[in-house]
Amino acid sequence: MFVLKPQSGLPIFEQLKAQMLEFVALGILSPNDKLPSVRSLAMELSINPNTVAKAYQELELQGYVYTVPGKGCFVSDNHIEEQIHFVKLTEFIQTVKEMKRHNIKENELVDAIS
């Protein structure tokens, strides 16, 4: 289910977070779906369980997942699609601002989006 790219330069826990949010946005994960346990996901991906735990903890702090003691982590149902939409749009706006600082013209950006 998850595809990790150690050579990408992005920390593994960040890759996990991004993919989980992408799965929610695509409807692969729905509100209140149970996420794999830290141990099972770590074994499946051959990574340290602390890496998975860190991804889950950050997702919980950001309100994307919640933990039920003794049961596991679940996808939050508090308007997660809108939260993801807002975050992605904010990231896009920051990227556009950076591109403008590097003198990339508006018509070039529009062409790239198209």
SVG drawing of the C-alpha trace seen along z (x, -y; Angstrom):
<svg xmlns="http://www.w3.org/2000/svg" viewBox="-16 -38 35 45">
<polyline fill="none" stroke="black" stroke-width="0.4" points="0.0,0.0 2.8,-2.5 5.7,-3.2 8.8,-4.6 11.7,-6.2 14.7,-6.4 16.7,-8.3 14.0,-11.1 15.6,-13.2 12.2,-13.4 12.3,-11.7 10.4,-8.4 7.9,-9.6 7.1,-12.6 6.6,-10.2 4.2,-8.1 2.2,-11.2 1.9,-12.5 0.8,-9.1 -1.8,-8.7 -3.2,-12.1 -3.2,-11.3 -5.1,-8.0 -7.7,-10.0 -8.0,-12.6 -8.4,-9.7 -11.1,-7.9 -8.8,-4.9 -9.0,-5.8 -12.3,-7.1 -13.2,-8.7 -13.0,-6.3 -11.0,-3.7 -8.5,-1.9 -4.9,-2.5 -2.4,0.5 -0.8,0.9 2.6,-0.7 4.3,2.7 2.6,4.3 3.2,1.4 6.8,1.2 7.3,4.9 5.6,4.6 7.8,1.7 10.9,3.0 11.4,-0.3 11.8,-1.2 8.5,-1.2 9.5,-4.6 9.3,-6.0 5.7,-4.9 4.9,-6.1 6.3,-9.5 4.2,-9.8 1.1,-8.8 1.8,-11.2 2.3,-14.1 -0.9,-13.2 -2.7,-13.1 -1.3,-16.5 -2.5,-17.9 -6.0,-16.5 -6.0,-14.0 -6.1,-10.9 -7.1,-10.0 -6.0,-7.2 -8.3,-4.9 -6.2,-3.4 -5.9,0.3 -7.6,0.2 -5.3,-1.8 -5.2,-4.8 -8.2,-5.9 -8.8,-8.4 -10.4,-11.5 -13.9,-12.5 -13.6,-16.2 -13.7,-17.6 -10.4,-16.0 -11.0,-16.6 -11.4,-20.3 -8.2,-20.4 -6.2,-18.6 -7.6,-21.0 -6.6,-24.0 -3.1,-22.6 -2.5,-21.7 -3.7,-25.1 -1.5,-26.9 1.5,-24.8 0.7,-25.7 0.5,-29.4 3.9,-29.2 5.4,-27.4 4.0,-30.1 5.4,-32.9 8.8,-31.2 8.7,-30.7 7.8,-34.4 10.8,-35.3 12.9,-33.4 11.5,-35.5 9.3,-32.7 6.6,-34.5 2.8,-34.2 2.2,-32.8 4.8,-30.1 3.1,-29.1 -0.3,-29.0 1.2,-26.9 2.7,-24.5 -0.6,-24.1 -2.5,-23.5"/>
</svg>
